[in-house]
Amino acid sequence: MNEIRRPRNETAMPGRGNTAGRAEDGPSAEAHIHDPRPASDSAERVALRGWLATGAVAVGTFLVVTVEQLPTGLLPLIAGGLRVPEARVGLLVTVSGLVAAAAAVVLPVLIGRLERRQALVGLISLTVASSVLSAMSPSFPVLLAARFLAGISIGGFWALAAGLAVRLVPGRHVPRATSVIFFGAMAANVLGLPAGTLVGTLTNWRTAFAALAGLGALLVVALVLLLPPMPATRPVRMRTLLAQLREPRVRAGVLATFLLVTGQYGAFTFVSPILQKIARIPAHDVGVLLLGYGAAAIAGNFLAGSAAARNVRATIIAVSTILAAALAAIPLIGTTPATGTVMLIVWGLAFGGLPVSVQTWILKAAPHSPEAATGLNTAMFNLAIALGALLGSVSAATTTMSGVLWLASVPVILTTVAMWRANQSRE
């Protein structure tokens, strides 16, 4: 959709109202006589396309997160199908996570001035290729190679997509659009992973990967049709990435991501034994409760997105405090099925609000280099997942499930301290 009765010099940007052209040309009485609503109608149509484009990007985050996590739900089936130990199958997640962390930093540098719509389409196409290769893998090494490709697309897509809201909708809607984009990741936990696991259980694990390839192919078409042209504002160079770390507010945001995700996955990796041993919840009920956790995370995502639009620093402090309190309190008051369920919902509500809050902080801290700052943040997110899982594993081997929760709450509460001391001068 191009210009529709726009004054000259006004650029048609999806989701953005450009008033520069109107100010320069002045009001046109004749235009209003012939059609009193052309500018309004055009703005509404452009805004709608901006939200549709935002939704397509959210589907992209849903896809890449589901691809990243799917092996965890299909682990026994993959192990049996390829005749390898289950512990070895766990490398599929490790490889994609580490590659994603590296890609989030390196890819924005490598693509330089490549038009961003082309980059996003190419990354989702790579996701499709990796899923097809996974479905057709004759051996474990080939499947591992497919996961390497998946890691590139996961890290690269997140590095670009997490900061796209500022280019798709007007400034006052950016926090909400960021919430929509992160909703895709939350929905992957609630719907994508369970659905992929169910498909694999009812058919076989190869069919589950093939289904994701089909979804990716449809998404490629949607991105081509809905995304506006997005030329690179400036090429991201390695020195640009390093320069972000010299910005105190960017450092604060990246540190918050590291602490929050480390604590979250230090505990969440063992959420099933935590619920069974502390809250005395039967194993067959854990899956249903995790759906409730995911639904609460989605609600937290949108609530925090709205709150961050008003005061992002206070939002991060509030949700990180609630998360730390929830983790620490489960061994004390979540010792029955009823109270354990309530604490799990509070846990999900709090963590659901953290990614969108921290991303909003990052975008405000680096308005002129959003891709570089977002790339660093995405890399830190993936590294923290690995470190958090390791922290939880060591804690579980040396203490109890209560010890796992208490240890995980430490980096989360440190986030509150870090953000409390952060400079507020540019909020």
N, C-alpha and C positions, 0 to 999 in steps of 0.2 A: 504494500500500500504506500503510494507516494504522496506528493503534496496535493491537497484538495483546496483550491481557492485560498492559498496562503499568500500573505504579502511577500514581496520579493525579499531575499536575504534571510528568510526564516527557514531553518533547517527542519525537515520532518524527521524527528527522532522518536521512536516508539517510547511511550511512557514519559516523555519529557516535554514540558511546556516551555517553549522558547519565546520570551517576550522581547528579545532584542530587535527583531524585525518590526514588531508593532511600534516600538518606541521610535525607531528610525524613520519609518514611513509615515507615521502619524495615523490618526483614526480616519477611516474612510467612510464617509456618510453614504456614498453611493453603494458601497458593498452592502451596508446594512439595509438599504432600501430594496435592493434586488433579492437579498436572502438574509434575513435577520439571524440565521443560526449556523452559517457555514463553519465558522471557526470553532464553535462549541461542538458541533457534530463531529468534526474532524478530530478534535482533541479527545472526545470520548472513544472514537474508534482506535486511535493510536494507543490510548491508555489500555484498552481491552487487549490489544495485541501485545502490549508490554507484559500484562499479567499472564497471558497465554504462554509467552516466551519464558516467563519465570516458572510457570508450571512445567514446561518441557525440561528446563534445567533441573527442577526438583525430581522429575522422573529419572533424569540422568544420575543424580546422587543416589536415588533408590536402587538403580541398576548396579552401579559400581560397588556400593556397600554390600548388596546381596551377593554379588560375585565374590567379593572378598571373604565373606563369612560362610558361604555355602558349604565348603569342605567340612566345617565343624559339625554341621547337621548330617552330612553324608559319610562321615569318617568310617564307621564300621562297614558300610556298603562298598566304599572305594577300596578299603583294605581287603575285603573278601574278593572283590572283583579282580583286583590286580595281584592278589596273593602277596601282599606286603604287610608287615606289622603295623598296627594302628599307630604306634608312636612315630613311625616313619611318615605316615600320612599327615601327621601334624606339621611337617615341614612345608606343606602346601600353603598354610596360613603364614608361617614364618617368612617364607620366601617372598610372597606377595606383599607382606607388610614392610619388609626391609626395602624392597625395590620401590614401593610406593613412597616411602620416606625420602629416598634419594631422588626420585622423579619429581617430587613436589618442589625441590630446590633447583634441580638441574634443568628441567624441561622449560620453565619460563625463560631461562637464559638461552637455551638452544634454539627455541622457535623465533627469537628475535622479533622482527616486525611482521611475522605471519599474522594475517587477519584472524581474529579470535574465533569467529564463527567456523572458519575452516579448521582451526585447531581442535575445537570441541567436537566437530563432526568426525575428524580423523581419530580422535581418542576413543569415541564411542565405537567407531568402526573397528578399532583395535580390540576393544572389549568383545565385540561380536566374533572376531577372528579367534581370540583366545578361548572363548566359550565353545566355538565349533571344534577347535583343536582338542579341548578338554573332553568333549563328548566322543571324539573319535580316537582318543589316545589308546594305542595298543600296549603301552607299558608305562611304568611309573616315571622314568626319566622324561618321556614325552609330556606327560601330565605336568611334571615340574617345570618344563620349558614353557608350557601354556600359562602356568601361574606367574612366571617371570614377565610374560607379555601383559598379563592382567595387572600386575603391579605397576607397570609403566602407565597404563590407562587410568588406574585408580588414583595414583598420586598426581598425575598430570591434570586429570579432569577436576579433582578437588582444588588444586592450586589455582585454576582459572575460574571455576564455577563459584567458589565461595565468595568471591568479590564482585560478581557480575551484577548484583542488585543495583549498584549505583549507575549502571549503564542501561538498565531496563525500565526503571520507574523513577518518578520525581523524587527529590531528596527527602521529603517528609514521609514517603512510603518505603524508604530503604530498609529500616529495621523489620517492617512487616514482610517485605519481599525476601529478606535474608531468612526470616523464619520459615517462609514457604520452601526455600531452597533446602534448608536443614531439615524440614519435615520429611523430605525424601529419605534422608538417612535414618530418621526415627522410624519411618514406615517400613524400612528394610528390616529392622529388628522385630517389628510387630507382625508384619505380613510376609515380607520377602523370604526371610530365612525359614519360618514355619511352612510357608507354601512350597518352597523349593524342597525342603525335607520331605514333605508329604508326597510331592510328585515323585521324588526318588524312591520313597518307600513303596508307593503303589505300583511303580513301573520299575525303573532302575536309575542309578545315579547319572548315567549318560543322558537320559531324557531330561533330567533337571537342568543340566548345562545347556542342552539344546533349546529348552524353553527360554532360557535367558538370552540365548543368541537371537531367537525370534523377536523377543521384546526389544533387544538392542537394534535390530534392523528397522523396526517400526519407529524407534526413537530417532534414528538417523534422518528419516524422512521428516519427522516433526521438527527437528532442529533446523533443517534446511528451509522449511516453509515459514517457521515462526520467528527465528532469531533475526534481528536486524544486522546489517553489516557492522562489524566492530573492529575497525583498524586499531592496531596497537598504538596506544598513546605515546609510548616511548619504549625502546627495546630494554628488556631487563638484562643487566650485566651482573657478573659476579660481584663487582664492587658495589653495585646497587643493593644487592642482598646483604653484604657486610655492613653497608651504611645504615641499613635498617636497625641493626643491633646497637648502633650508636645513638639511636633515638630512644630516650628513656621510656616513653609511653609504649613504643613497640616492644621494647624489652619486657616491660611489665605484662603486656598481653601474652607474649610468647611464654614467659615464666608462669603465668596463670594457667595456660593450657597444659604445660608440662606437669605442674603440681596436681591440677584437677584430674587429668586423665590417668596419671600414675596412680593416684588414690582410688579413682573409680574402678579401674581394671584390676588393681590389687585386690579389691573385694569382689567385684562382679564375676571374675573368673571362677570363683568358688560359691556363686550364689545358690546353686542347688544344694550342696552339702550344708551351707549356712542355714537355709530354710528347713532342711530336714533335721539337723542336729540341734539347732538353737530353738527354732520355733515349733519343732515337732510336727512339721507338715508332711503328710505322706508323699512318697516319691511321685505317685501318679497324679498328684494335684499341682506339682511344681510348674508344669507346662502352662496350665490355665492361669496360674498366678503371674507367670512371666508375661502373658498377654496383658494382664492388668497393669503390670509394671510398664510395658511399652505404651499402653494407652495413656498412662499418667505422664510419661516422658513427652508424648506428643502435646498434651495439654500444657506442660511446663514450657515447651518450646515456644508456643504462641503467646502464653502469658508473659514470659520473659522478653519476647520480642517487642511487645507493646510497652512494657516497663522500660526497656533499654532505650526506647525512643525518647523517653523523658529524662532518664538519668542512668546511664549505662554503668557507671562506677558503683552506684548504690545497688543496682540490680545484681552485679557480680558478687558484691559483698553479701547480699541477702541470700542468694541461692547457694553460695559456697558454704555459708554458715549453716544453713538448713541441711545441706548434704552431710557436712561433717558431724552435725548433731545426730542425724539419722543413723549414720554408720556406727557412731560410738554408743548410741542408745539401744541398738538392737539386742546386744547381749544382756542388757539390764532390764528392758521392759518388753522386748519382742519375744518373749519366751513361751508364748502360747500361739496356737494357730491364728486366733483372732488378732492379737496385738502384733504378731509377726507380719500378718498380711497388711495391716495398717502402716507399719513402718516401711514395708517394701514399696507401697504406693507413694509414701512421702519421699523415699529414696528416688524413685523414678521421676516424680514431679520435679525434684531439685536438679537432678542431673540433666533432665531434658532441657532446662533453661540455660545451662552453662555454655554449650557450643555457640548458640546464637548470640549470647551476651558477649562472649569473648571476641567473636568475629566482628560484632558491631564496634567494639573497642578498637580492634585492629584497623578497621576501615576509617575510623575517626583519627587514629594516630598516624596513619600514612595515607592521606587523601591523594597524594600525587604519585604514590608507588604502591597501589593496592595489590598488584599481582606479586611483587617481590615480598611484601610483608605477609600476604596470605600464603605464599609458598613456604616461607619459613614456619609459619604457624601450622600448616598441614604436615610438614616434615616432623615437627615436634610432636604433633598429635600421634602420628604412627609410631614414632620411637617410644613415646610414653606408654602406648598400649603394650609394646613388648616388655618394657621395663616394669610396668605395673603387674603384668602376668608373672614375671620372674619374681618380683617382690612378694606377691601372694603365694607363689609356690614355695619359696624359702620359708615364709612365715607359717604356712600350713604344715610343712615338714618338721618344724621346730617348736611350734606352739599349738594352739587350738584354733577353732573357727572364731572364737571371741577375740583371740589375739590377732587374727587376720584383719578383722574389722577395726580394731583399735589402731593397729599399725597403719591401715589404709586411711584412717581419718586424719592422720598427722599431716601429710602433704596437702590435704584439702583445707584444713584450718590455716595452714601457712599461706594459702592463696588469699584468704581473708586479710591476713596481716599485710601481705604484699600490696593488695589493692587499696587497703586503707591508707597506706603511705604513698600511694602513687600520686603524681602531680595532677592536679585537677584544672590546671590553668587553661587547657584547650578543650575541655568538655563542652 
